Every structure is written in C-alpha cells, then in structure tokens.
Amino acid sequence: MSASVLTRAAAKTVARRPVSFVTQIRSMGRAFEHAPYERIPVTAKPAAPDYVKEVTFVLGKIVTYVPAFGLLLGWPALAKWAVDGHV
C-alpha cells in the first residue's frame, strides 16, 4: 500500500467520532418503534371507518377463543360426563 492510502485510512479512523452510550440507547429505542415518530401532516385526512372489517375481526376472535377457553376451563366437566363415574 502506498503512504497516501495508509495516511487516509489513519485519518478516517481518527476523524471518526466515538459513539456515546446515550446515542446507542437512543438508537436502540428507535429500533423498537413500529414507525418513525413524526407529526401527521395537516393535509392528511383521517381514514374512513371500516365497520365490516372490525366486526369480521372481532367475530373471528370470538369463534377462535370461546371454544378454546371453554375446552381449557371445561375439560374437568367433559371428563366427568365422558366417564360417567365408571373409573
């Protein structure tokens, strides 16, 4: 390597600013954000409500969770009914 390349490489490492602990914590916190925090422009209009989508979402959860929790909490009663005291 030539002397100029080595000098430039050394200058880059010296010129680089050390990253502080606070900067690292701030960047780590920003990594957890689902979207960059910024103000919504005044010209942006709010989205219209989609009630069908909301009802479909809630009904899907009800169809999933009610039987699951019923089975989870009701298995002793189902077991008693299934064996009918013949254990």
C-alpha positions as CSV (number, residue, x, y, z in Angstrom):
1,M,0.0,0.0,0.0
2,S,1.2,3.5,-0.7
3,A,1.8,6.0,2.0
4,S,-1.1,8.2,0.9
5,V,-3.6,5.3,1.3
6,L,-2.3,4.5,4.8
7,T,-2.4,8.2,5.8
8,R,-6.0,8.5,4.5
9,A,-7.0,5.3,6.4
10,A,-5.4,6.6,9.6
11,A,-7.1,9.9,9.2
12,K,-10.5,8.3,8.8
13,T,-10.1,6.3,12.0
14,V,-9.0,9.4,13.9
15,A,-11.7,11.6,12.4
16,R,-14.5,9.2,13.3
17,R,-16.4,10.4,16.3
18,P,-16.8,7.9,19.1
19,V,-20.4,6.8,19.6
20,S,-21.7,7.7,23.1
21,F,-23.7,5.4,25.3
22,V,-26.7,7.8,25.1
23,T,-26.6,7.7,21.3
24,Q,-26.6,3.9,21.4
25,I,-29.6,3.8,23.8
26,R,-31.5,6.3,21.7
27,S,-30.9,4.3,18.5
28,M,-31.9,1.1,20.3
29,G,-35.1,2.8,21.4
30,R,-35.9,4.0,17.9
31,A,-35.4,0.5,16.6
32,F,-38.4,-0.6,18.8
33,E,-40.7,1.9,17.2
34,H,-43.1,0.4,14.6
35,A,-42.9,3.6,12.5
36,P,-40.8,6.7,12.7
37,Y,-42.2,9.2,15.1
38,E,-43.3,12.3,13.2
39,R,-46.3,14.6,13.1
40,I,-49.1,13.7,10.7
41,P,-49.4,16.5,8.1
42,V,-52.4,18.8,8.4
43,T,-53.4,18.0,4.8
44,A,-53.7,14.2,5.6
45,K,-57.3,13.2,6.0
46,P,-58.3,10.5,8.5
47,A,-59.3,7.1,7.1
48,A,-62.9,6.3,6.9
49,P,-64.0,3.7,9.4
50,D,-64.4,0.2,8.1
51,Y,-67.0,-1.4,10.3
52,V,-67.4,-4.6,8.4
53,K,-63.7,-5.3,8.8
54,E,-63.8,-4.6,12.5
55,V,-66.9,-6.8,13.0
56,T,-65.2,-9.6,11.0
57,F,-62.1,-9.3,13.1
58,V,-64.0,-9.5,16.4
59,L,-66.1,-12.4,15.2
60,G,-63.1,-14.3,14.1
61,K,-61.5,-13.9,17.5
62,I,-64.8,-14.9,19.2
63,V,-65.0,-18.0,17.1
64,T,-61.4,-18.9,18.0
65,Y,-61.1,-18.0,21.6
66,V,-64.5,-19.0,23.1
67,P,-64.2,-22.7,22.2
68,A,-60.5,-22.8,23.1
69,F,-61.1,-21.3,26.6
70,G,-64.3,-23.4,27.0
71,L,-62.2,-26.5,26.4
72,L,-59.4,-25.3,28.5
73,L,-61.6,-24.5,31.5
74,G,-64.3,-27.1,30.9
75,W,-62.3,-30.2,30.5
76,P,-63.0,-31.5,34.0
77,A,-66.7,-31.3,33.4
78,L,-66.3,-33.0,30.0
79,A,-64.2,-35.8,31.6
80,K,-66.8,-36.4,34.3
81,W,-69.5,-36.5,31.6
82,A,-67.4,-38.8,29.4
83,V,-66.6,-41.4,32.0
84,D,-69.9,-41.0,33.9
85,G,-68.3,-42.2,37.1
86,H,-67.0,-45.5,35.7
87,V,-63.4,-45.0,36.5
